[in-house]
Amino acid sequence: MAKYICPGCGYQYDEVLGEPREGYVPGTAFSDLPEGFVCPDCAVRAKEDFELVEE
């Protein structure tokens, strides 16, 4: 499982944890997030802007 970071605000998407408040259950791979995914914290950065920080 990997972690991805929003370069705008520093929010981290952790595949182990998912993002339950947005409807993504623990274990949801970043690649499985919809193309329209935007940072849940800043809503500025899109999925393609996120950077891999840990595998």
C-alpha positions in Angstrom: 0.0 0.0 0.0 1.2 3.5 -0.8 0.8 7.1 0.4 0.2 10.1 -1.8 0.5 13.8 -0.9 -1.2 16.9 -2.2 1.5 19.4 -3.1 -0.8 22.3 -2.4 -1.7 21.7 1.2 0.2 18.6 2.4 -2.9 16.3 2.8 -1.9 12.7 2.6 -4.0 9.9 1.1 -3.0 6.6 2.7 -4.3 3.6 0.8 -4.3 1.6 4.1 -6.7 4.1 5.7 -8.7 5.2 2.7 -10.8 8.3 3.3 -14.0 7.2 4.9 -15.4 10.7 5.2 -15.3 10.9 1.4 -16.7 7.3 1.0 -13.4 5.6 0.2 -13.0 2.5 2.5 -9.7 1.4 4.0 -7.7 -0.4 1.4 -8.9 1.7 -1.5 -6.0 2.0 -3.9 -5.2 5.5 -5.2 -5.5 4.2 -8.7 -9.1 3.2 -7.9 -10.1 6.7 -7.0 -12.3 8.4 -9.6 -10.7 10.6 -12.2 -12.6 13.5 -10.8 -11.1 13.1 -7.3 -9.8 16.3 -5.8 -8.0 16.9 -2.5 -10.6 16.6 0.3 -8.8 19.3 2.4 -8.1 22.1 -0.1 -10.2 21.1 -3.1 -7.6 22.7 -5.3 -5.5 19.9 -6.5 -6.7 17.1 -8.7 -5.8 13.4 -8.6 -3.0 13.8 -11.2 -1.3 16.5 -9.1 -0.8 14.1 -6.1 2.8 12.8 -5.6 3.8 9.4 -4.4 5.6 9.7 -1.1 5.8 6.1 0.2 5.2 2.6 -1.0 
